[in-house]
Amino acid sequence: MKTEYYDLRDPVEREAGIAAGSRALISKETVAFPTETVYGLGALARDAAAVERVFTVKGRPLNNPVLVHVSDMDMARETGRFSELGLELAKLWPGPLSLVVPAASWVPDRVTAGLSTVGIRMPSHEGALDLIAVSGPIAAPSANRSGRPSPTRLEHVREDLDGKVPVILDGGPCQLGLESTVIDVTGRVPVILRPGAVTREEVAALVGDCQVAQGVLEQVEGTAARSPGMLHTHYAPRGEAVLIRGGHGLDRARALRAEAEAAGRLTVIVGPNLPREQGMIPCDIMGEHGLFYALRAADEMGAQFVIIMGTGTAGEGLAYMNRAIRAAGYRVLEESR
């Protein structure tokens, strides 16, 4: 398959790209498109066979649900049933927030992984909104091979999906660099299933309380995930990875790197607030040069061992640590102060 590329930052290509993407979606194909969080791989949410192609292209486990992306509240209400709590949090749309609500009867089981709920998101990226508005609700996980770091730039999508999808829409680097916050609003208190740029502190300030699901920072077993990113090892670099968290972690990381390199293994340290020196890849907790960007950079260097530095879990730190723990395959070294 030959993949067509369109740069949405160019007005002429933008119009042609949205049209080409919509045609591909209506033809039951998949399309990669940018959002403010990461690039998505989408199919028409109403078409179970088309959604099945998303799983096939990604190599995605079938018990992992996908989010439905909408362009306005009318489309959101057609996709799920919103409580007062859900409607209050929907005031944060458009943006990096997905709300888990009871699914409408038309939503295919392939989208929900057989659950009675569906995650709905209204992105703020204008290109994504235009594509959804002309095509209808789009079911979309991140546009990468399953298990790999999520793509935040065109080159990441090209590396994983060139020749596998008919259309890739280029929106440049993603502003936030981590997937959306996913919040279950089916109960009386909102529960974060996957943290993101919309923080628990922000949610609690808006509605009075916010809980965090057990699986956010721990490995959870089960037959079906309540949210994307809960059951499986995700975001992993090609090399072995380990996460260090604690007060003197950088000293431990340097010692580990020296030991690994003495054994002939190319080793890099990635994380926030690192000094700019050889063998280190500084990254933002949230932003276009975030963790996924750093892990992809480690892969480009051919790193055989990747040491990920931890951070605190307040604010956006919770989202960073959620991804870092999974990228390390839950291999965590605790470093006391």
Secondary structure, 3 states (H helix, E strand, C coil): CCCEEEECCCHHHHHHHHHHHHHHHHCCCCEEECCCCCCEEEEECCCHHHHHHHHHHHCCCCCCCCCEECCCHHHHHHHECCCHHHHHHHHHCCCCEEEEEEECCCCCHHHHCCCCEEEEECCCCHHHHHHHHHHCCEECCECCCCCCCCCCCHHHHHHHHCCCCCEEEECCCCCCCCCCEEEECCCCCCEEEECCCCCHHHHHHHHCCCEECHHHCCCCCCCCCCCCCCCCCCCCCCCEEEEEEECCHHHHHHHHHHHHHHCCCCEEEEECCCCCCCCEEECCCCCCCCHHHHHHHHHHCCCCEEEEECCCCCCCHHHHHHHHHHHCCCCEEEECC
